[in-house]
Amino acid sequence: MSRYETLLDEERKIQELMEGVSLDFDDALQYYVAKTENLTLVTLDANFARVKDIKVISPNDITI
């Protein structure tokens, strides 16, 4: 497991992203990290349904 710590400059970028992707700060933070690190976002949050430039899946979509 790893941890991603945002810098103040990144948090400013996230704040700007909030309006562009219509997400609150917490969701915009997750979006930013997923996009920056080329990650798949696993969430039940319906707000991410409108985000098209990152991969978003439901926990139900995970196969082990």
A tleap script that builds the chain and sets N, CA, C and O, in Angstrom:
source leaprc.protein.ff14SB
mol = sequence {
  NMET SER ARG TYR GLU THR LEU LEU ASP GLU
  GLU ARG LYS ILE GLN GLU LEU MET GLU GLY
  VAL SER LEU ASP PHE ASP ASP ALA LEU GLN
  TYR TYR VAL ALA LYS THR GLU ASN LEU THR
  LEU VAL THR LEU ASP ALA ASN PHE ALA ARG
  VAL LYS ASP ILE LYS VAL ILE SER PRO ASN
  ASP ILE THR CILE
}
set mol.1.N position { 0.843 -1.171 0.000 }
set mol.1.CA position { 0.000 0.000 0.000 }
set mol.1.C position { 0.890 1.237 0.000 }
set mol.1.O position { 1.953 1.251 0.620 }
set mol.2.N position { 0.452 2.250 -0.688 }
set mol.2.CA position { 1.214 3.494 -0.707 }
set mol.2.C position { 0.293 4.670 -0.384 }
set mol.2.O position { -0.932 4.553 -0.387 }
set mol.3.N position { 0.911 5.770 -0.115 }
set mol.3.CA position { 0.170 6.973 0.254 }
set mol.3.C position { 0.622 8.112 -0.645 }
set mol.3.O position { 1.817 8.276 -0.892 }
set mol.4.N position { -0.321 8.894 -1.132 }
set mol.4.CA position { -0.019 10.038 -1.985 }
set mol.4.C position { -0.274 11.296 -1.177 }
set mol.4.O position { -1.403 11.556 -0.762 }
set mol.5.N position { 0.764 12.069 -0.956 }
set mol.5.CA position { 0.613 13.329 -0.224 }
set mol.5.C position { 0.619 14.479 -1.218 }
set mol.5.O position { 1.548 14.624 -2.011 }
set mol.6.N position { -0.421 15.288 -1.167 }
set mol.6.CA position { -0.502 16.423 -2.079 }
set mol.6.C position { 0.292 17.606 -1.535 }
set mol.6.O position { 0.363 17.841 -0.328 }
set mol.7.N position { 0.879 18.332 -2.464 }
set mol.7.CA position { 1.570 19.564 -2.131 }
set mol.7.C position { 0.577 20.717 -2.213 }
set mol.7.O position { -0.491 20.571 -2.808 }
set mol.8.N position { 0.910 21.835 -1.636 }
set mol.8.CA position { 0.023 22.996 -1.658 }
set mol.8.C position { -0.306 23.416 -3.091 }
set mol.8.O position { -1.446 23.772 -3.389 }
set mol.9.N position { 0.685 23.373 -3.970 }
set mol.9.CA position { 0.464 23.721 -5.372 }
set mol.9.C position { -0.551 22.771 -6.018 }
set mol.9.O position { -1.389 23.198 -6.812 }
set mol.10.N position { -0.470 21.492 -5.676 }
set mol.10.CA position { -1.424 20.520 -6.210 }
set mol.10.C position { -2.831 20.784 -5.673 }
set mol.10.O position { -3.812 20.633 -6.400 }
set mol.11.N position { -2.927 21.171 -4.428 }
set mol.11.CA position { -4.233 21.457 -3.851 }
set mol.11.C position { -4.880 22.676 -4.508 }
set mol.11.O position { -6.104 22.756 -4.617 }
set mol.12.N position { -4.055 23.617 -4.941 }
set mol.12.CA position { -4.591 24.744 -5.725 }
set mol.12.C position { -5.141 24.253 -7.058 }
set mol.12.O position { -6.210 24.686 -7.488 }
set mol.13.N position { -4.413 23.350 -7.714 }
set mol.13.CA position { -4.878 22.773 -8.979 }
set mol.13.C position { -6.184 22.009 -8.772 }
set mol.13.O position { -7.095 22.085 -9.597 }
set mol.14.N position { -6.266 21.279 -7.674 }
set mol.14.CA position { -7.475 20.517 -7.361 }
set mol.14.C position { -8.652 21.463 -7.162 }
set mol.14.O position { -9.759 21.193 -7.628 }
set mol.15.N position { -8.411 22.557 -6.479 }
set mol.15.CA position { -9.460 23.556 -6.275 }
set mol.15.C position { -9.974 24.087 -7.612 }
set mol.15.O position { -11.177 24.275 -7.791 }
set mol.16.N position { -9.059 24.326 -8.545 }
set mol.16.CA position { -9.450 24.789 -9.877 }
set mol.16.C position { -10.221 23.707 -10.637 }
set mol.16.O position { -11.151 24.011 -11.384 }
set mol.17.N position { -9.833 22.456 -10.445 }
set mol.17.CA position { -10.504 21.342 -11.109 }
set mol.17.C position { -11.949 21.168 -10.654 }
set mol.17.O position { -12.788 20.688 -11.417 }
set mol.18.N position { -12.235 21.549 -9.437 }
set mol.18.CA position { -13.566 21.337 -8.858 }
set mol.18.C position { -14.665 21.834 -9.795 }
set mol.18.O position { -15.657 21.138 -10.013 }
set mol.19.N position { -14.495 23.012 -10.337 }
set mol.19.CA position { -15.510 23.572 -11.225 }
set mol.19.C position { -15.517 22.856 -12.571 }
set mol.19.O position { -16.582 22.585 -13.125 }
set mol.20.N position { -14.349 22.552 -13.094 }
set mol.20.CA position { -14.253 21.929 -14.407 }
set mol.20.C position { -14.872 20.544 -14.477 }
set mol.20.O position { -15.443 20.165 -15.500 }
set mol.21.N position { -14.760 19.786 -13.390 }
set mol.21.CA position { -15.301 18.425 -13.381 }
set mol.21.C position { -16.549 18.309 -12.517 }
set mol.21.O position { -17.081 17.213 -12.336 }
set mol.22.N position { -17.018 19.431 -11.983 }
set mol.22.CA position { -18.235 19.478 -11.146 }
set mol.22.C position { -18.200 18.481 -9.991 }
set mol.22.O position { -19.134 17.704 -9.790 }
set mol.23.N position { -17.103 18.523 -9.238 }
set mol.23.CA position { -16.953 17.657 -8.071 }
set mol.23.C position { -16.597 18.508 -6.862 }
set mol.23.O position { -16.025 19.589 -7.006 }
set mol.24.N position { -16.935 18.021 -5.661 }
set mol.24.CA position { -16.506 18.735 -4.462 }
set mol.24.C position { -15.018 18.463 -4.245 }
set mol.24.O position { -14.419 17.679 -4.981 }
set mol.25.N position { -14.418 19.106 -3.240 }
set mol.25.CA position { -12.952 19.002 -3.081 }
set mol.25.C position { -12.504 17.565 -2.875 }
set mol.25.O position { -11.537 17.130 -3.500 }
set mol.26.N position { -13.188 16.813 -2.009 }
set mol.26.CA position { -12.770 15.435 -1.737 }
set mol.26.C position { -12.793 14.580 -2.997 }
set mol.26.O position { -11.862 13.815 -3.251 }
set mol.27.N position { -13.853 14.710 -3.782 }
set mol.27.CA position { -13.957 13.945 -5.017 }
set mol.27.C position { -12.945 14.433 -6.047 }
set mol.27.O position { -12.349 13.627 -6.762 }
set mol.28.N position { -12.750 15.736 -6.127 }
set mol.28.CA position { -11.767 16.292 -7.061 }
set mol.28.C position { -10.355 15.832 -6.693 }
set mol.28.O position { -9.524 15.623 -7.576 }
set mol.29.N position { -10.084 15.676 -5.409 }
set mol.29.CA position { -8.794 15.170 -4.945 }
set mol.29.C position { -8.581 13.739 -5.442 }
set mol.29.O position { -7.514 13.415 -5.963 }
set mol.30.N position { -9.591 12.887 -5.282 }
set mol.30.CA position { -9.496 11.506 -5.755 }
set mol.30.C position { -9.328 11.468 -7.274 }
set mol.30.O position { -8.527 10.698 -7.802 }
set mol.31.N position { -10.089 12.304 -7.962 }
set mol.31.CA position { -9.986 12.402 -9.417 }
set mol.31.C position { -8.565 12.809 -9.825 }
set mol.31.O position { -7.971 12.193 -10.709 }
set mol.32.N position { -8.027 13.839 -9.183 }
set mol.32.CA position { -6.694 14.353 -9.502 }
set mol.32.C position { -5.629 13.264 -9.331 }
set mol.32.O position { -4.792 13.067 -10.211 }
set mol.33.N position { -5.666 12.570 -8.211 }
set mol.33.CA position { -4.662 11.541 -7.950 }
set mol.33.C position { -4.803 10.395 -8.959 }
set mol.33.O position { -3.800 9.908 -9.480 }
set mol.34.N position { -6.021 9.968 -9.234 }
set mol.34.CA position { -6.228 8.891 -10.206 }
set mol.34.C position { -5.708 9.299 -11.577 }
set mol.34.O position { -5.061 8.507 -12.263 }
set mol.35.N position { -5.992 10.536 -11.975 }
set mol.35.CA position { -5.550 11.018 -13.289 }
set mol.35.C position { -4.025 11.187 -13.322 }
set mol.35.O position { -3.380 10.770 -14.284 }
set mol.36.N position { -3.453 11.789 -12.293 }
set mol.36.CA position { -2.020 12.040 -12.227 }
set mol.36.C position { -1.215 10.749 -12.206 }
set mol.36.O position { -0.172 10.651 -12.853 }
set mol.37.N position { -1.699 9.762 -11.463 }
set mol.37.CA position { -0.962 8.511 -11.293 }
set mol.37.C position { -1.435 7.414 -12.251 }
set mol.37.O position { -0.976 6.274 -12.170 }
set mol.38.N position { -2.362 7.765 -13.165 }
set mol.38.CA position { -2.903 6.802 -14.131 }
set mol.38.C position { -3.492 5.579 -13.417 }
set mol.38.O position { -3.151 4.438 -13.732 }
set mol.39.N position { -4.375 5.836 -12.459 }
set mol.39.CA position { -5.000 4.791 -11.650 }
set mol.39.C position { -6.458 4.606 -12.027 }
set mol.39.O position { -7.074 5.486 -12.628 }
set mol.40.N position { -6.995 3.466 -11.672 }
set mol.40.CA position { -8.431 3.221 -11.778 }
set mol.40.C position { -9.056 3.595 -10.448 }
set mol.40.O position { -8.563 3.193 -9.394 }
set mol.41.N position { -10.127 4.353 -10.490 }
set mol.41.CA position { -10.824 4.777 -9.280 }
set mol.41.C position { -11.934 3.780 -8.982 }
set mol.41.O position { -12.798 3.539 -9.825 }
set mol.42.N position { -11.913 3.205 -7.791 }
set mol.42.CA position { -12.936 2.261 -7.362 }
set mol.42.C position { -13.826 2.987 -6.363 }
set mol.42.O position { -13.370 3.395 -5.295 }
set mol.43.N position { -15.104 3.144 -6.719 }
set mol.43.CA position { -15.993 3.924 -5.871 }
set mol.43.C position { -17.452 3.544 -6.091 }
set mol.43.O position { -17.822 3.010 -7.136 }
set mol.44.N position { -18.261 3.829 -5.095 }
set mol.44.CA position { -19.711 3.710 -5.211 }
set mol.44.C position { -20.338 5.083 -5.462 }
set mol.44.O position { -21.549 5.192 -5.658 }
set mol.45.N position { -19.517 6.117 -5.456 }
set mol.45.CA position { -19.984 7.497 -5.587 }
set mol.45.C position { -20.484 7.768 -7.007 }
set mol.45.O position { -19.713 7.714 -7.965 }
set mol.46.N position { -21.765 8.056 -7.133 }
set mol.46.CA position { -22.391 8.294 -8.435 }
set mol.46.C position { -21.885 9.572 -9.101 }
set mol.46.O position { -22.056 9.737 -10.309 }
set mol.47.N position { -21.271 10.472 -8.349 }
set mol.47.CA position { -20.745 11.712 -8.931 }
set mol.47.C position { -19.685 11.447 -9.994 }
set mol.47.O position { -19.475 12.275 -10.880 }
set mol.48.N position { -19.028 10.315 -9.912 }
set mol.48.CA position { -17.962 10.015 -10.865 }
set mol.48.C position { -18.490 9.469 -12.191 }
set mol.48.O position { -17.710 9.261 -13.121 }
set mol.49.N position { -19.780 9.238 -12.292 }
set mol.49.CA position { -20.370 8.733 -13.544 }
set mol.49.C position { -20.170 9.721 -14.686 }
set mol.49.O position { -20.080 9.314 -15.845 }
set mol.50.N position { -20.100 10.999 -14.379 }
set mol.50.CA position { -19.942 12.011 -15.435 }
set mol.50.C position { -18.484 12.253 -15.823 }
set mol.50.O position { -18.220 12.995 -16.768 }
set mol.51.N position { -17.547 11.649 -15.123 }
set mol.51.CA position { -16.125 11.810 -15.421 }
set mol.51.C position { -15.742 10.772 -16.469 }
set mol.51.O position { -15.924 9.573 -16.257 }
set mol.52.N position { -15.217 11.228 -17.587 }
set mol.52.CA position { -14.929 10.327 -18.708 }
set mol.52.C position { -13.445 10.125 -18.996 }
set mol.52.O position { -13.096 9.235 -19.771 }
set mol.53.N position { -12.566 10.917 -18.399 }
set mol.53.CA position { -11.155 10.820 -18.776 }
set mol.53.C position { -10.296 10.006 -17.813 }
set mol.53.O position { -9.073 9.978 -17.945 }
set mol.54.N position { -10.933 9.340 -16.842 }
set mol.54.CA position { -10.247 8.352 -16.012 }
set mol.54.C position { -11.138 7.124 -15.943 }
set mol.54.O position { -12.346 7.213 -16.164 }
set mol.55.N position { -10.546 5.987 -15.640 }
set mol.55.CA position { -11.324 4.762 -15.504 }
set mol.55.C position { -11.934 4.719 -14.105 }
set mol.55.O position { -11.226 4.836 -13.105 }
set mol.56.N position { -13.249 4.550 -14.047 }
set mol.56.CA position { -13.978 4.476 -12.789 }
set mol.56.C position { -14.775 3.182 -12.789 }
set mol.56.O position { -15.532 2.909 -13.721 }
set mol.57.N position { -14.599 2.380 -11.730 }
set mol.57.CA position { -15.355 1.138 -11.611 }
set mol.57.C position { -15.984 1.037 -10.229 }
set mol.57.O position { -15.598 1.734 -9.291 }
set mol.58.N position { -16.957 0.156 -10.137 }
set mol.58.CA position { -17.622 -0.129 -8.863 }
set mol.58.C position { -16.883 -1.264 -8.176 }
set mol.58.O position { -16.246 -2.070 -8.854 }
set mol.59.N position { -16.946 -1.355 -6.859 }
set mol.59.CA position { -16.338 -2.499 -6.172 }
set mol.59.C position { -16.876 -3.839 -6.701 }
set mol.59.O position { -16.174 -4.850 -6.669 }
set mol.60.N position { -18.115 -3.836 -7.182 }
set mol.60.CA position { -18.707 -5.056 -7.726 }
set mol.60.C position { -18.016 -5.511 -9.004 }
set mol.60.O position { -18.127 -6.675 -9.388 }
set mol.61.N position { -17.299 -4.599 -9.671 }
set mol.61.CA position { -16.604 -4.915 -10.923 }
set mol.61.C position { -15.254 -5.587 -10.704 }
set mol.61.O position { -14.619 -6.032 -11.661 }
set mol.62.N position { -14.820 -5.662 -9.472 }
set mol.62.CA position { -13.507 -6.240 -9.165 }
set mol.62.C position { -13.616 -7.756 -9.110 }
set mol.62.O position { -14.478 -8.308 -8.426 }
set mol.63.N position { -12.736 -8.411 -9.836 }
set mol.63.CA position { -12.665 -9.866 -9.777 }
set mol.63.C position { -11.312 -10.278 -9.220 }
set mol.63.O position { -10.279 -9.702 -9.561 }
set mol.64.N position { -11.337 -11.256 -8.382 }
set mol.64.CA position { -10.084 -11.712 -7.746 }
set mol.64.C position { -9.726 -13.082 -8.270 }
set mol.64.O position { -8.711 -13.651 -7.869 }
savepdb mol mol.pdb
quit
